[in-house]
């Protein structure tokens, strides 16, 4: 008997945190971040911080935000 195993779809995009936010301090959603990253002038963490504020709190999300930036390139 074969057992089917579920696998997550392969994607270069990171997953948001369990809270659903990519930045918990400022409650920035993945949707808001992806919309922001689709704009040509947003290419660095500093750009993201200026555009939507994500990463301006405790900075714990900086690694995650950098992964989204890298995936958007």
N, C-alpha and C positions, 0 to 999 in steps of 0.2 A: 504494500500500500504506500502511495506517495503522500507525503505531507507537504502541503503548500505553506510556504513561509512568506509573510508580508515583508516587503522591503520598502523603505522610504524612497520616493522618487529622487533620482540624482539631480541635484541642482547646485549651481555655483553660488547661489545666494544663501547666506547664513540664516539661521532660524532666530526669530525673536525670543526673548526670555519667556519663562513660564507666565509672567505677568501679562504678556502680550505687548509689552512696551520694549522698544529698543533702548530707551533712556527712562529709567524708573523715576528719577528725581523730578524730571519735567514732564513725565507722562507722554513722551513722544512715541507714536505708534509706528509700526513698520510701514504702514500705508503712507503716512506723512513723510517718512524718510525716503521711501522709494520715489514718491512724487518729486521731492526736493532733488534727489540724485539724477532725475531725468532732465534737469535743467543744465544747460551747457556751462554755466558759470560756477557750478558746485562740483569741485574736484578734490578738495582737501578737507580734513577734519575742521580746520578753521572756517572754511566755507560753510560747512554743515552747522557749526555753532552759530555763525552769524545769521544764517538763513532761518533756522527753526529752533535754535537754542539747545538742541540735543548735545550733551557733553559738557554743558556749562555748570553742572551741579558738582557731584562728588567725583566725577571723571571715571567711575567704574565701568562705564559703557564704552570708553575710548577704543578698546580692542575690538569690540563688536562693530562699532561704527567704522573702524578701519577695514574690517572684513567686508562690510557692505560697499565701501568705497572701492575696494579692490575688485569686487565682483561686478561693479558697475562699469569698469573700464573696458 
